[in-house]
Amino acid sequence: MSKRAVLEVIALDVEDAVAAQAAGADRLELVTEMAADGLTPSPDTVAGVRAAVGIDLRVMLRLADGFAAGDVDRLVRVAGELRSAGADQFVLGFLDADGGVDLAAVERVVGALDGCPWTFHRAIDRAADRDTLRRRLAGLPGLDTFLTAGAAEGVDEGLATLAAEAAHDGGPGYEQQILVGGGLRLDHVPRLRACGIEAFHIGGAARPKGWDGPVSVEAVARWRELLDGEDA
């Protein structure tokens, strides 16, 4: 039997979080402002969600659209406020103007997390060189996941890259779990599972009514059922 696949669902509020947990999600990515591809939620939202559900919760650290870090001092302050509100896992990722990882910004923010687990998000799909980015991040405390579609355009275009990274020897920069998200569909799952990928991230796929509607228990349950069927 394969290892049970991880299903992570984007949540905007308590209602989303409760629905995702009820449907079998293993983890939430908590964000706001999906029109900007997901920004940092308020400490009150974090506290409310943390009180409402028992599954893992990763909180976005991103102050503006795009992949520049922006005001790093503010990011560090916000990280502290979110930790005080109950956040103990995070999502972040910053690039410089040349498409390289902004290591100085990442290191400062990670320093404020004090060892909390975190995901480097889809900024990797916009990087000038994915391998270099991974290797430069190797060894940072708490980094255990890369959220990626394999390509900026989404999973359809990134399948070959995802398969290659999943087959990597696990050297520096490749020890982390690959969490696939970004245009992910149910029909991608069998091929990805066959490559050894064990973690899946859905946003719009959990919301039949779009981002103005809530997470659907039924939609998330379909993903859980498919993943569990692949695991059997």
N, C-alpha and C positions, 0 to 999 in steps of 0.2 A: 504494500500500500504506500502511495506517495504521501509526503508531508502535506498536511492540510494547508491549502492556499490561503493567503491573507487577502481579505477584501476590505479596502479602505474607501470610504464614502465622504465626499465633500458635504459639510454641513454649514449652514449660515446661522442657525439658531437652535433653541431647545427643541422645537417641534421636529426639525430635521434630524437632530441627534437621536431623539427617542424613536423615531420611525426607523432609522438606519440600524440601531441596536436591535429593535424588535425583529427586523428582517434577517439578522444574522451577520451584520457587519462586524469585523474584528477591530476596526479602528476608524476614527474620524479625522479629517483634515478640516479644521475650523478656520473660516475666512469670512470676509465681508467684501462687498463691491465686486461682484463677478464681472461687471462691465469693464473693470480694469484687470481682469484675470486673477482676482483674489488678493485682497489686502488684509492688513492686521485687524482683527476684531477688537472690540472694547474689552477691558478687564471685566466689566459686568457680564458681558456675554459669555466670556470664558468661565466665570464663576458659576453662572446659571447652568451652563452645559455640564460642567464638571459635577455639579450637584445632582443633575438629572439622570446621568448615565454612568455605567461602570466600566465601559470599554476604553481602550487607549484613545488619547486625544492629542493630536499634533496641531499646534497653533502657528499660523503664518506670521512671519516677521518680514513685512514688506510694506513700505509706506506710500509708494506711488507706482503707477503703471511703468512697465519697463524693467530692466535688469540692473540698473545702476543702484548702488547702495543708498545714495542720497545722504541725508543727515545721520551719520553713524552715531554721534552722541545721542541723538533722539532714539535711534534704534536700541541702543544699550539701555536707556532709561525705560523704554517701553518693554523690553525684555524683562527687566526687573519688576515692573508693574504686573505683567502677565504671570510671572512666577508667583508673586504675592497673591494673585487671584486663583491660583491652583494649577496653572499650567506646568507640566513637567516634561513635555516633549514638544519639539518645534519643527518648523519648515522654513528654510531660507536658501538664498543663493544669489550672489552678486557677480556681475561681470564688469570689466573695465571697457573703455571705449574701443579697444582693439579686439574685443571678444575673448579675452583671457579672463580667468578667474580673478576677481578683486580680492586677493588673499589677505591684504591688510584689513579690509572691512570685515571679511568673514571671520578672521581670527579675533578681532575685537568683539564682535557680537557673540561668537562661541565662548569667549572668555567670560561673558556675562551669564552664560547658561550653566556654568559650573558643572560640566559633565553630563547634563541632560541629553538624552538621545535626540538626534535631529536628522532630518532629510534634506539633502541638497536637491532642490526642485528642478523644474524643466529649463532653467537657465542653461543646463548642460546641453540642451538641444539647440541652443543659439551660440554655443561656444565655437571659437575658431578651430579648436582642436580638442576633441573630447578626451583623448588619451592623456594629453598634457594636463588638462583640468583635473582629471581623476588623480593623477600622480602627484600633483601639487597639493591636493587636499588630503592625501594619504597621511594617516596618523593623527588627524585632528580629533580631539576628544569628543566622543558622543556621536560622530558621524557613522550611521549604520545603514543608510538607505540613499539610493539615487532614484528620484522620480523622473521617468523619461519615456518618451514615445519613440526614441531612436532617431527622430528627425524633427525639425521644427514644424513640418507640415502635418505630422501626426503618425499614428501607428502604421497606417497603410504603407507609407514611404519608409518607415523605420524598421520594418520587420527584420531585414538582413542584419542591420546594426545590432538590434536587440539580441538576435541569435548569436552573433559573434561575441558580444560582451558576456552573454550567459555562459558561453563555452570557454571563456578566458581562464587562464591557469590560476587566477586568484591572487596574483602578486599585488604589489603596492597600488592602491587605488581601485582594486577590483574585489576586495574582501566584502564590500557592502552588498546588501540585498538590492536587486533590481525591482523597482516598483513601477509597473507599466501603466501609463495613463496619458491621455491626449488623443482624442478620436478613437478610443478603444471601444470595440464592439464585441458582442457575444461570440460572433463567428471567428474572431481572432484567437479566442482562448485555447482551443485544441492545439493549434500550431505553437503557441507560446508555451503551453505546458509541456509539449514534446521537446522544447528546447531547454527545459529545466527551470523555467521562470515560475516563481511561487507567490507573487504578490501583484495585486491588481487594484487600480485606483479609478473610481468612476465619479463623474460629476453630473453632466447633462444626462447621461444614461440612467441616472436614478430619478429623473424628473420628467415624466411624460408631458407635463404642461409647461416645460421650459423653466428658466431661472426665476420667473415670477411665481411659480408654483412650488409646493413643498416636495421634499423627498417622498417617493412612493414606496410603501412597504412592499407592494407587489413587485415593483421593478427590481428592488434590491434583492428580494427573495428569489427572483429568477436567476440572478447572478450567483447567489449562494448555492442554489440547487445545481447549476451547471458546474461550478467549481468543485462542489462536493462529489458530483458524478465523475469528474475528471480525476479526482483524488482516489476514488474507490479502486 
